[in-house]
Amino acid sequence: MVQRSGMIVRAGNGRLAAAKALGWTHIAAVVVDDSSIDAVAVAIADNRTAELAEWDSETLATLLDTLPKGVMADTGFTDADLQTLLAGLTPPDFQPGSIDDQSRLDQKAPIECPHCGKEFVP
């Protein structure tokens, strides 16, 4: 986020530094007309949300696994990071309990784990 008054980067400084390190001359930005007080508050909140954030390892591993090999480096994760994430995931302990469950497995339909409620595709 760039504050129009002074064209000051208030959020996304890390992205800007990475773009500069890669030799980029242009980068997309959201330019806002916030007051200095509001812009600083948003900048602080942006950094605070990063502190409080947690990865959903299963979703992250799935997303990383869908990327072509050449794109992985652009994410900040390595192939080794992906393998570590995948190895750390424990598959649901699902046992079909009925003909309908088995039919859903055969069709590769999403299954809801009876223990945790998460959906997965076998």
N, CA, C and O atoms as CSV, one atom per row, in Angstrom:
chain,resi,resn,atom,element,x,y,z
A,1,MET,N,N,0.852,-1.162,0.000
A,1,MET,CA,C,0.000,0.000,0.000
A,1,MET,C,C,0.904,1.233,0.000
A,1,MET,O,O,1.841,1.339,0.791
A,2,VAL,N,N,0.601,2.142,-0.893
A,2,VAL,CA,C,1.374,3.376,-0.999
A,2,VAL,C,C,0.456,4.548,-0.663
A,2,VAL,O,O,-0.628,4.693,-1.228
A,3,GLN,N,N,0.909,5.368,0.256
A,3,GLN,CA,C,0.154,6.575,0.610
A,3,GLN,C,C,0.428,7.629,-0.473
A,3,GLN,O,O,1.573,8.012,-0.711
A,4,ARG,N,N,-0.648,8.084,-1.118
A,4,ARG,CA,C,-0.490,9.039,-2.229
A,4,ARG,C,C,0.300,10.279,-1.807
A,4,ARG,O,O,1.182,10.737,-2.533
A,5,SER,N,N,-0.020,10.812,-0.642
A,5,SER,CA,C,0.682,11.992,-0.154
A,5,SER,C,C,2.126,11.602,0.166
A,5,SER,O,O,2.386,10.940,1.171
A,6,GLY,N,N,3.050,12.008,-0.681
A,6,GLY,CA,C,4.463,11.669,-0.494
A,6,GLY,C,C,4.870,10.371,-1.165
A,6,GLY,O,O,6.054,10.035,-1.198
A,7,MET,N,N,3.887,9.625,-1.710
A,7,MET,CA,C,4.137,8.314,-2.344
A,7,MET,C,C,5.020,7.440,-1.448
A,7,MET,O,O,6.062,6.939,-1.870
A,8,ILE,N,N,4.570,7.274,-0.196
A,8,ILE,CA,C,5.298,6.522,0.819
A,8,ILE,C,C,4.737,5.108,0.889
A,8,ILE,O,O,3.527,4.917,1.011
A,9,VAL,N,N,5.622,4.118,0.810
A,9,VAL,CA,C,5.202,2.722,0.950
A,9,VAL,C,C,4.905,2.492,2.427
A,9,VAL,O,O,5.790,2.605,3.275
A,10,ARG,N,N,3.653,2.170,2.722
A,10,ARG,CA,C,3.242,1.964,4.112
A,10,ARG,C,C,3.078,0.496,4.446
A,10,ARG,O,O,3.236,0.110,5.604
A,11,ALA,N,N,2.765,-0.330,3.462
A,11,ALA,CA,C,2.654,-1.777,3.654
A,11,ALA,C,C,3.186,-2.436,2.391
A,11,ALA,O,O,2.901,-1.991,1.280
A,12,GLY,N,N,3.956,-3.494,2.568
A,12,GLY,CA,C,4.545,-4.173,1.418
A,12,GLY,C,C,6.011,-3.830,1.224
A,12,GLY,O,O,6.560,-4.016,0.138
A,13,ASN,N,N,6.647,-3.329,2.280
A,13,ASN,CA,C,8.068,-2.980,2.173
A,13,ASN,C,C,8.933,-4.196,1.842
A,13,ASN,O,O,9.905,-4.083,1.095
A,14,GLY,N,N,8.583,-5.345,2.391
A,14,GLY,CA,C,9.333,-6.570,2.095
A,14,GLY,C,C,9.211,-6.957,0.634
A,14,GLY,O,O,10.190,-7.367,0.010
A,15,ARG,N,N,8.010,-6.829,0.087
A,15,ARG,CA,C,7.804,-7.126,-1.333
A,15,ARG,C,C,8.605,-6.161,-2.203
A,15,ARG,O,O,9.214,-6.556,-3.197
A,16,LEU,N,N,8.593,-4.907,-1.814
A,16,LEU,CA,C,9.346,-3.907,-2.573
A,16,LEU,C,C,10.841,-4.231,-2.537
A,16,LEU,O,O,11.511,-4.168,-3.568
A,17,ALA,N,N,11.359,-4.571,-1.379
A,17,ALA,CA,C,12.785,-4.914,-1.263
A,17,ALA,C,C,13.115,-6.140,-2.109
A,17,ALA,O,O,14.160,-6.186,-2.758
A,18,ALA,N,N,12.227,-7.133,-2.101
A,18,ALA,CA,C,12.458,-8.342,-2.907
A,18,ALA,C,C,12.455,-8.002,-4.392
A,18,ALA,O,O,13.291,-8.501,-5.145
A,19,ALA,N,N,11.522,-7.158,-4.816
A,19,ALA,CA,C,11.450,-6.755,-6.226
A,19,ALA,C,C,12.731,-6.027,-6.636
A,19,ALA,O,O,13.272,-6.267,-7.715
A,20,LYS,N,N,13.201,-5.147,-5.776
A,20,LYS,CA,C,14.443,-4.424,-6.071
A,20,LYS,C,C,15.613,-5.397,-6.164
A,20,LYS,O,O,16.457,-5.271,-7.051
A,21,ALA,N,N,15.666,-6.377,-5.243
A,21,ALA,CA,C,16.746,-7.364,-5.252
A,21,ALA,C,C,16.725,-8.199,-6.531
A,21,ALA,O,O,17.767,-8.658,-6.997
A,22,LEU,N,N,15.539,-8.391,-7.091
A,22,LEU,CA,C,15.412,-9.146,-8.338
A,22,LEU,C,C,15.665,-8.270,-9.569
A,22,LEU,O,O,15.657,-8.759,-10.699
A,23,GLY,N,N,15.888,-6.971,-9.338
A,23,GLY,CA,C,16.161,-6.068,-10.444
A,23,GLY,C,C,14.919,-5.557,-11.157
A,23,GLY,O,O,15.009,-5.002,-12.252
A,24,TRP,N,N,13.762,-5.744,-10.535
A,24,TRP,CA,C,12.520,-5.279,-11.147
A,24,TRP,C,C,12.486,-3.747,-11.109
A,24,TRP,O,O,12.958,-3.119,-10.162
A,25,THR,N,N,11.923,-3.180,-12.148
A,25,THR,CA,C,11.797,-1.722,-12.200
A,25,THR,C,C,10.361,-1.274,-11.969
A,25,THR,O,O,10.111,-0.088,-11.757
A,26,HIS,N,N,9.414,-2.208,-12.007
A,26,HIS,CA,C,8.001,-1.883,-11.802
A,26,HIS,C,C,7.383,-2.938,-10.885
A,26,HIS,O,O,7.764,-4.108,-10.907
A,27,ILE,N,N,6.430,-2.493,-10.087
A,27,ILE,CA,C,5.707,-3.408,-9.207
A,27,ILE,C,C,4.306,-2.842,-8.990
A,27,ILE,O,O,4.132,-1.629,-8.880
A,28,ALA,N,N,3.326,-3.708,-8.931
A,28,ALA,CA,C,1.950,-3.268,-8.696
A,28,ALA,C,C,1.809,-2.782,-7.261
A,28,ALA,O,O,2.416,-3.331,-6.342
A,29,ALA,N,N,1.007,-1.755,-7.085
A,29,ALA,CA,C,0.767,-1.221,-5.752
A,29,ALA,C,C,-0.626,-0.622,-5.686
A,29,ALA,O,O,-1.174,-0.164,-6.689
A,30,VAL,N,N,-1.185,-0.635,-4.491
A,30,VAL,CA,C,-2.452,0.035,-4.245
A,30,VAL,C,C,-2.102,1.394,-3.650
A,30,VAL,O,O,-1.449,1.482,-2.610
A,31,VAL,N,N,-2.543,2.441,-4.321
A,31,VAL,CA,C,-2.278,3.806,-3.856
A,31,VAL,C,C,-3.542,4.301,-3.160
A,31,VAL,O,O,-4.636,4.262,-3.724
A,32,VAL,N,N,-3.370,4.767,-1.921
A,32,VAL,CA,C,-4.521,5.201,-1.115
A,32,VAL,C,C,-4.387,6.665,-0.729
A,32,VAL,O,O,-3.286,7.214,-0.672
A,33,ASP,N,N,-5.511,7.272,-0.469
A,33,ASP,CA,C,-5.552,8.675,-0.052
A,33,ASP,C,C,-5.678,8.805,1.465
A,33,ASP,O,O,-6.221,9.795,1.955
A,34,ASP,N,N,-5.188,7.824,2.209
A,34,ASP,CA,C,-5.285,7.855,3.668
A,34,ASP,C,C,-4.461,8.998,4.250
A,34,ASP,O,O,-3.461,9.430,3.675
A,35,SER,N,N,-4.914,9.472,5.408
A,35,SER,CA,C,-4.116,10.451,6.147
A,35,SER,C,C,-2.875,9.737,6.672
A,35,SER,O,O,-2.824,8.507,6.699
A,36,SER,N,N,-1.885,10.506,7.086
A,36,SER,CA,C,-0.666,9.891,7.629
A,36,SER,C,C,-0.980,9.019,8.837
A,36,SER,O,O,-0.394,7.948,8.997
A,37,ILE,N,N,-1.889,9.462,9.678
A,37,ILE,CA,C,-2.253,8.680,10.869
A,37,ILE,C,C,-2.874,7.348,10.463
A,37,ILE,O,O,-2.494,6.299,10.984
A,38,ASP,N,N,-3.831,7.385,9.532
A,38,ASP,CA,C,-4.471,6.145,9.077
A,38,ASP,C,C,-3.478,5.231,8.358
A,38,ASP,O,O,-3.500,4.015,8.550
A,39,ALA,N,N,-2.613,5.813,7.533
A,39,ALA,CA,C,-1.645,5.019,6.786
A,39,ALA,C,C,-0.660,4.320,7.720
A,39,ALA,O,O,-0.320,3.157,7.506
A,40,VAL,N,N,-0.208,5.015,8.741
A,40,VAL,CA,C,0.706,4.411,9.716
A,40,VAL,C,C,-0.014,3.302,10.490
A,40,VAL,O,O,0.563,2.245,10.745
A,41,ALA,N,N,-1.264,3.544,10.860
A,41,ALA,CA,C,-2.036,2.519,11.582
A,41,ALA,C,C,-2.186,1.258,10.730
A,41,ALA,O,O,-2.054,0.146,11.240
A,42,VAL,N,N,-2.459,1.428,9.439
A,42,VAL,CA,C,-2.577,0.271,8.541
A,42,VAL,C,C,-1.243,-0.450,8.429
A,42,VAL,O,O,-1.208,-1.681,8.409
A,43,ALA,N,N,-0.142,0.293,8.354
A,43,ALA,CA,C,1.181,-0.315,8.264
A,43,ALA,C,C,1.478,-1.159,9.503
A,43,ALA,O,O,2.004,-2.267,9.398
A,44,ILE,N,N,1.141,-0.634,10.656
A,44,ILE,CA,C,1.357,-1.381,11.903
A,44,ILE,C,C,0.482,-2.633,11.917
A,44,ILE,O,O,0.951,-3.715,12.269
A,45,ALA,N,N,-0.777,-2.489,11.537
A,45,ALA,CA,C,-1.690,-3.636,11.506
A,45,ALA,C,C,-1.204,-4.688,10.519
A,45,ALA,O,O,-1.298,-5.884,10.799
A,46,ASP,N,N,-0.682,-4.261,9.362
A,46,ASP,CA,C,-0.172,-5.192,8.361
A,46,ASP,C,C,0.962,-6.044,8.933
A,46,ASP,O,O,1.006,-7.255,8.718
A,47,ASN,N,N,1.867,-5.410,9.653
A,47,ASN,CA,C,2.968,-6.151,10.261
A,47,ASN,C,C,2.482,-7.032,11.411
A,47,ASN,O,O,2.991,-8.135,11.613
A,48,ARG,N,N,1.516,-6.553,12.146
A,48,ARG,CA,C,0.987,-7.328,13.276
A,48,ARG,C,C,0.278,-8.587,12.785
A,48,ARG,O,O,0.420,-9.650,13.391
A,49,THR,N,N,-0.485,-8.483,11.696
A,49,THR,CA,C,-1.184,-9.671,11.188
A,49,THR,C,C,-0.188,-10.738,10.751
A,49,THR,O,O,-0.457,-11.932,10.884
A,50,ALA,N,N,0.957,-10.314,10.231
A,50,ALA,CA,C,1.986,-11.288,9.857
A,50,ALA,C,C,2.516,-12.008,11.093
A,50,ALA,O,O,2.794,-13.206,11.040
A,51,GLU,N,N,2.657,-11.291,12.199
A,51,GLU,CA,C,3.116,-11.906,13.454
A,51,GLU,C,C,2.125,-12.938,13.964
A,51,GLU,O,O,2.514,-13.984,14.484
A,52,LEU,N,N,0.848,-12.640,13.813
A,52,LEU,CA,C,-0.194,-13.495,14.368
A,52,LEU,C,C,-0.606,-14.639,13.441
A,52,LEU,O,O,-1.298,-15.567,13.861
A,53,ALA,N,N,-0.182,-14.569,12.195
A,53,ALA,CA,C,-0.623,-15.555,11.204
A,53,ALA,C,C,-0.011,-16.926,11.454
A,53,ALA,O,O,1.100,-17.052,11.968
A,54,GLU,N,N,-0.759,-17.929,11.080
A,54,GLU,CA,C,-0.278,-19.312,11.111
A,54,GLU,C,C,-0.603,-19.939,9.774
A,54,GLU,O,O,-1.627,-19.628,9.165
A,55,TRP,N,N,0.262,-20.817,9.321
A,55,TRP,CA,C,0.010,-21.525,8.079
A,55,TRP,C,C,-0.960,-22.663,8.311
A,55,TRP,O,O,-0.912,-23.327,9.346
A,56,ASP,N,N,-1.830,-22.886,7.364
A,56,ASP,CA,C,-2.611,-24.118,7.301
A,56,ASP,C,C,-1.733,-25.050,6.472
A,56,ASP,O,O,-1.751,-24.991,5.242
A,57,SER,N,N,-0.968,-25.909,7.140
A,57,SER,CA,C,0.048,-26.722,6.473
A,57,SER,C,C,-0.519,-27.567,5.346
A,57,SER,O,O,0.109,-27.714,4.298
A,58,GLU,N,N,-1.703,-28.120,5.559
A,58,GLU,CA,C,-2.304,-28.974,4.529
A,58,GLU,C,C,-2.617,-28.162,3.275
A,58,GLU,O,O,-2.305,-28.588,2.163
A,59,THR,N,N,-3.234,-26.994,3.453
A,59,THR,CA,C,-3.573,-26.152,2.303
A,59,THR,C,C,-2.307,-25.635,1.638
A,59,THR,O,O,-2.218,-25.626,0.411
A,60,LEU,N,N,-1.328,-25.205,2.425
A,60,LEU,CA,C,-0.073,-24.715,1.874
A,60,LEU,C,C,0.611,-25.798,1.051
A,60,LEU,O,O,1.049,-25.540,-0.070
A,61,ALA,N,N,0.707,-27.009,1.598
A,61,ALA,CA,C,1.345,-28.106,0.871
A,61,ALA,C,C,0.610,-28.400,-0.433
A,61,ALA,O,O,1.234,-28.642,-1.466
A,62,THR,N,N,-0.712,-28.378,-0.377
A,62,THR,CA,C,-1.507,-28.637,-1.584
A,62,THR,C,C,-1.243,-27.569,-2.637
A,62,THR,O,O,-1.034,-27.887,-3.807
A,63,LEU,N,N,-1.253,-26.303,-2.225
A,63,LEU,CA,C,-1.008,-25.216,-3.174
A,63,LEU,C,C,0.397,-25.281,-3.768
A,63,LEU,O,O,0.575,-25.136,-4.977
A,64,LEU,N,N,1.392,-25.499,-2.909
A,64,LEU,CA,C,2.771,-25.588,-3.402
A,64,LEU,C,C,2.936,-26.760,-4.356
A,64,LEU,O,O,3.662,-26.668,-5.346
A,65,ASP,N,N,2.259,-27.864,-4.053
A,65,ASP,CA,C,2.379,-29.068,-4.873
A,65,ASP,C,C,1.763,-28.887,-6.258
A,65,ASP,O,O,2.101,-29.622,-7.185
A,66,THR,N,N,0.861,-27.913,-6.407
A,66,THR,CA,C,0.228,-27.687,-7.710
A,66,THR,C,C,1.080,-26.802,-8.620
A,66,THR,O,O,0.818,-26.712,-9.819
A,67,LEU,N,N,2.091,-26.153,-8.060
A,67,LEU,CA,C,2.910,-25.236,-8.853
A,67,LEU,C,C,3.940,-25.991,-9.689
A,67,LEU,O,O,4.474,-27.011,-9.253
A,68,PRO,N,N,4.216,-25.485,-10.890
A,68,PRO,CA,C,5.302,-26.075,-11.680
A,68,PRO,C,C,6.630,-25.901,-10.945
A,68,PRO,O,O,6.797,-24.955,-10.174
A,69,LYS,N,N,7.556,-26.796,-11.178
A,69,LYS,CA,C,8.843,-26.787,-10.468
A,69,LYS,C,C,9.564,-25.443,-10.574
A,69,LYS,O,O,10.135,-24.983,-9.586
A,70,GLY,N,N,9.554,-24.810,-11.730
A,70,GLY,CA,C,10.278,-23.563,-11.917
A,70,GLY,C,C,9.711,-22.388,-11.149
A,70,GLY,O,O,10.383,-21.368,-10.994
A,71,VAL,N,N,8.486,-22.514,-10.668
A,71,VAL,CA,C,7.820,-21.415,-9.971
A,71,VAL,C,C,8.054,-21.487,-8.466
A,71,VAL,O,O,7.886,-20.486,-7.769
A,72,MET,N,N,8.431,-22.634,-7.964
A,72,MET,CA,C,8.576,-22.849,-6.520
A,72,MET,C,C,9.472,-21.793,-5.876
A,72,MET,O,O,9.152,-21.293,-4.798
A,73,ALA,N,N,10.584,-21.446,-6.517
A,73,ALA,CA,C,11.520,-20.479,-5.933
A,73,ALA,C,C,10.865,-19.107,-5.752
A,73,ALA,O,O,11.252,-18.351,-4.861
A,74,ASP,N,N,9.896,-18.787,-6.576
A,74,ASP,CA,C,9.222,-17.494,-6.469
A,74,ASP,C,C,8.352,-17.390,-5.222
A,74,ASP,O,O,7.948,-16.288,-4.849
A,75,THR,N,N,8.057,-18.501,-4.574
A,75,THR,CA,C,7.191,-18.501,-3.399
A,75,THR,C,C,7.953,-18.261,-2.106
A,75,THR,O,O,7.348,-17.950,-1.080
A,76,GLY,N,N,9.268,-18.402,-2.143
A,76,GLY,CA,C,10.058,-18.319,-0.922
A,76,GLY,C,C,10.222,-19.680,-0.260
A,76,GLY,O,O,10.904,-19.800,0.758
A,77,PHE,N,N,9.600,-20.702,-0.835
A,77,PHE,CA,C,9.729,-22.072,-0.335
A,77,PHE,C,C,10.574,-22.870,-1.312
A,77,PHE,O,O,10.593,-22.584,-2.509
A,78,THR,N,N,11.269,-23.867,-0.796
A,78,THR,CA,C,12.078,-24.746,-1.644
A,78,THR,C,C,11.368,-26.075,-1.822
A,78,THR,O,O,10.383,-26.359,-1.142
A,79,ASP,N,N,11.873,-26.888,-2.739
A,79,ASP,CA,C,11.334,-28.237,-2.902
A,79,ASP,C,C,11.474,-29.025,-1.592
A,79,ASP,O,O,10.602,-29.817,-1.235
A,80,ALA,N,N,12.580,-28.795,-0.888
A,80,ALA,CA,C,12.790,-29.477,0.393
A,80,ALA,C,C,11.735,-29.040,1.415
A,80,ALA,O,O,11.249,-29.863,2.192
A,81,ASP,N,N,11.382,-27.756,1.419
A,81,ASP,CA,C,10.324,-27.267,2.311
A,81,ASP,C,C,9.011,-27.993,2.015
A,81,ASP,O,O,8.298,-28.410,2.928
A,82,LEU,N,N,8.705,-28.135,0.729
A,82,LEU,CA,C,7.479,-28.818,0.341
A,82,LEU,C,C,7.497,-30.260,0.812
A,82,LEU,O,O,6.501,-30.749,1.346
A,83,GLN,N,N,8.611,-30.947,0.624
A,83,GLN,CA,C,8.703,-32.343,1.054
A,83,GLN,C,C,8.530,-32.458,2.569
A,83,GLN,O,O,7.894,-33.393,3.056
A,84,THR,N,N,9.094,-31.515,3.304
A,84,THR,CA,C,8.939,-31.512,4.760
A,84,THR,C,C,7.476,-31.309,5.144
A,84,THR,O,O,6.961,-31.985,6.034
A,85,LEU,N,N,6.809,-30.371,4.465
A,85,LEU,CA,C,5.382,-30.144,4.734
A,85,LEU,C,C,4.566,-31.394,4.437
A,85,LEU,O,O,3.729,-31.801,5.243
A,86,LEU,N,N,4.808,-32.003,3.280
A,86,LEU,CA,C,4.048,-33.186,2.885
A,86,LEU,C,C,4.294,-34.348,3.848
A,86,LEU,O,O,3.372,-35.092,4.184
A,87,ALA,N,N,5.536,-34.496,4.286
A,87,ALA,CA,C,5.866,-35.582,5.204
A,87,ALA,C,C,5.210,-35.388,6.565
A,87,ALA,O,O,4.903,-36.355,7.261
A,88,GLY,N,N,4.998,-34.130,6.936
A,88,GLY,CA,C,4.409,-33.836,8.242
A,88,GLY,C,C,2.907,-33.983,8.297
A,88,GLY,O,O,2.321,-33.955,9.379
A,89,LEU,N,N,2.273,-34.140,7.148
A,89,LEU,CA,C,0.819,-34.271,7.132
A,89,LEU,C,C,0.434,-35.713,7.427
A,89,LEU,O,O,0.991,-36.647,6.850
A,90,THR,N,N,-0.502,-35.879,8.309
A,90,THR,CA,C,-0.983,-37.223,8.610
A,90,THR,C,C,-2.324,-37.418,7.923
A,90,THR,O,O,-3.270,-36.674,8.182
A,91,PRO,N,N,-2.411,-38.415,7.049
A,91,PRO,CA,C,-3.666,-38.627,6.353
A,91,PRO,C,C,-4.765,-39.048,7.327
A,91,PRO,O,O,-4.493,-39.729,8.315
A,92,PRO,N,N,-6.004,-38.643,7.050
A,92,PRO,CA,C,-7.105,-39.051,7.917
A,92,PRO,C,C,-7.208,-40.568,7.984
A,92,PRO,O,O,-6.946,-41.264,7.003
A,93,ASP,N,N,-7.580,-41.055,9.118
A,93,ASP,CA,C,-7.718,-42.494,9.331
A,93,ASP,C,C,-9.141,-42.896,8.964
A,93,ASP,O,O,-9.931,-43.253,9.837
A,94,PHE,N,N,-9.473,-42.838,7.670
A,94,PHE,CA,C,-10.841,-43.058,7.218
A,94,PHE,C,C,-11.047,-44.514,6.817
A,94,PHE,O,O,-10.272,-45.079,6.046
A,95,GLN,N,N,-12.077,-45.088,7.340
A,95,GLN,CA,C,-12.496,-46.433,6.944
A,95,GLN,C,C,-13.925,-46.326,6.455
A,95,GLN,O,O,-14.795,-45.874,7.200
A,96,PRO,N,N,-14.198,-46.741,5.193
A,96,PRO,CA,C,-15.583,-46.683,4.727
A,96,PRO,C,C,-16.488,-47.461,5.663
A,96,PRO,O,O,-16.204,-48.605,6.018
A,97,GLY,N,N,-17.586,-46.820,6.060
A,97,GLY,CA,C,-18.508,-47.466,6.984
A,97,GLY,C,C,-19.777,-47.960,6.328
A,97,GLY,O,O,-20.610,-48.595,6.975
A,98,SER,N,N,-19.931,-47.667,5.031
A,98,SER,CA,C,-21.140,-48.105,4.342
A,98,SER,C,C,-20.867,-48.220,2.851
A,98,SER,O,O,-19.810,-47.820,2.365
A,99,ILE,N,N,-21.826,-48.766,2.144
A,99,ILE,CA,C,-21.733,-48.863,0.686
A,99,ILE,C,C,-21.625,-47.467,0.075
A,99,ILE,O,O,-20.879,-47.266,-0.883
A,100,ASP,N,N,-22.381,-46.484,0.637
A,100,ASP,CA,C,-22.323,-45.114,0.120
A,100,ASP,C,C,-20.922,-44.525,0.275
A,100,ASP,O,O,-20.428,-43.850,-0.628
A,101,ASP,N,N,-20.281,-44.780,1.418
A,101,ASP,CA,C,-18.922,-44.292,1.620
A,101,ASP,C,C,-17.985,-44.885,0.576
A,101,ASP,O,O,-17.173,-44.169,-0.009
A,102,GLN,N,N,-18.094,-46.188,0.340
A,102,GLN,CA,C,-17.224,-46.849,-0.633
A,102,GLN,C,C,-17.487,-46.303,-2.033
A,102,GLN,O,O,-16.554,-46.117,-2.814
A,103,SER,N,N,-18.747,-46.047,-2.350
A,103,SER,CA,C,-19.104,-45.500,-3.646
A,103,SER,C,C,-18.460,-44.124,-3.838
A,103,SER,O,O,-17.945,-43.817,-4.913
A,104,ARG,N,N,-18.493,-43.300,-2.788
A,104,ARG,CA,C,-17.863,-41.976,-2.867
A,104,ARG,C,C,-16.356,-42.105,-3.058
A,104,ARG,O,O,-15.751,-41.326,-3.795
A,105,LEU,N,N,-15.753,-43.086,-2.396
A,105,LEU,CA,C,-14.323,-43.321,-2.588
A,105,LEU,C,C,-14.045,-43.708,-4.036
A,105,LEU,O,O,-13.099,-43.214,-4.648
A,106,ASP,N,N,-14.877,-44.595,-4.578
A,106,ASP,CA,C,-14.685,-45.066,-5.946
A,106,ASP,C,C,-14.809,-43.918,-6.947
A,106,ASP,O,O,-14.153,-43.933,-7.989
A,107,GLN,N,N,-15.641,-42.927,-6.639
A,107,GLN,CA,C,-15.866,-41.803,-7.546
A,107,GLN,C,C,-14.896,-40.648,-7.280
A,107,GLN,O,O,-14.967,-39.623,-7.958
A,108,LYS,N,N,-14.014,-40.794,-6.329
A,108,LYS,CA,C,-13.066,-39.750,-5.945
A,108,LYS,C,C,-13.785,-38.482,-5.494
A,108,LYS,O,O,-13.284,-37.374,-5.685
A,109,ALA,N,N,-14.944,-38.651,-4.903
A,109,ALA,CA,C,-15.695,-37.510,-4.378
A,109,ALA,C,C,-15.097,-37.095,-3.039
A,109,ALA,O,O,-14.501,-37.923,-2.351
A,110,PRO,N,N,-15.244,-35.833,-2.658
A,110,PRO,CA,C,-14.731,-35.415,-1.348
A,110,PRO,C,C,-15.380,-36.233,-0.224
A,110,PRO,O,O,-16.580,-36.506,-0.236
A,111,ILE,N,N,-14.559,-36.602,0.724
A,111,ILE,CA,C,-15.003,-37.376,1.875
A,111,ILE,C,C,-14.823,-36.517,3.116
A,111,ILE,O,O,-13.795,-35.857,3.273
A,112,GLU,N,N,-15.808,-36.522,3.990
A,112,GLU,CA,C,-15.658,-35.825,5.260
A,112,GLU,C,C,-15.179,-36.814,6.297
A,112,GLU,O,O,-15.794,-37.861,6.502
A,113,CYS,N,N,-14.089,-36.487,6.947
A,113,CYS,CA,C,-13.547,-37.354,7.984
A,113,CYS,C,C,-14.518,-37.400,9.150
A,113,CYS,O,O,-14.907,-36.353,9.669
A,114,PRO,N,N,-14.919,-38.608,9.576
A,114,PRO,CA,C,-15.857,-38.700,10.692
A,114,PRO,C,C,-15.252,-38.271,12.025
A,114,PRO,O,O,-15.980,-38.028,12.988
A,115,HIS,N,N,-13.933,-38.177,12.086
A,115,HIS,CA,C,-13.259,-37.799,13.331
A,115,HIS,C,C,-13.066,-36.295,13.469
A,115,HIS,O,O,-13.346,-35.722,14.522
A,116,CYS,N,N,-12.581,-35.651,12.391
A,116,CYS,CA,C,-12.245,-34.224,12.503
A,116,CYS,C,C,-13.140,-33.326,11.663
A,116,CYS,O,O,-13.130,-32.109,11.851
A,117,GLY,N,N,-13.912,-33.891,10.744
A,117,GLY,CA,C,-14.820,-33.104,9.925
A,117,GLY,C,C,-14.187,-32.474,8.691
A,117,GLY,O,O,-14.885,-31.842,7.898
A,118,LYS,N,N,-12.873,-32.635,8.513
A,118,LYS,CA,C,-12.227,-32.071,7.328
A,118,LYS,C,C,-12.584,-32.893,6.106
A,118,LYS,O,O,-12.772,-34.107,6.191
A,119,GLU,N,N,-12.675,-32.216,4.963
A,119,GLU,CA,C,-12.943,-32.903,3.704
A,119,GLU,C,C,-11.636,-33.194,3.001
A,119,GLU,O,O,-10.703,-32.393,3.062
A,120,PHE,N,N,-11.559,-34.327,2.336
A,120,PHE,CA,C,-10.410,-34.664,1.518
A,120,PHE,C,C,-10.880,-35.473,0.323
A,120,PHE,O,O,-11.947,-36.085,0.353
A,121,VAL,N,N,-10.069,-35.471,-0.733
A,121,VAL,CA,C,-10.353,-36.274,-1.914
A,121,VAL,C,C,-9.353,-37.407,-1.915
A,121,VAL,O,O,-8.145,-37.169,-1.947
A,122,PRO,N,N,-9.835,-38.638,-1.879
A,122,PRO,CA,C,-8.905,-39.780,-1.827
A,122,PRO,C,C,-8.087,-39.905,-3.091
A,122,PRO,O,O,-7.261,-40.811,-3.205
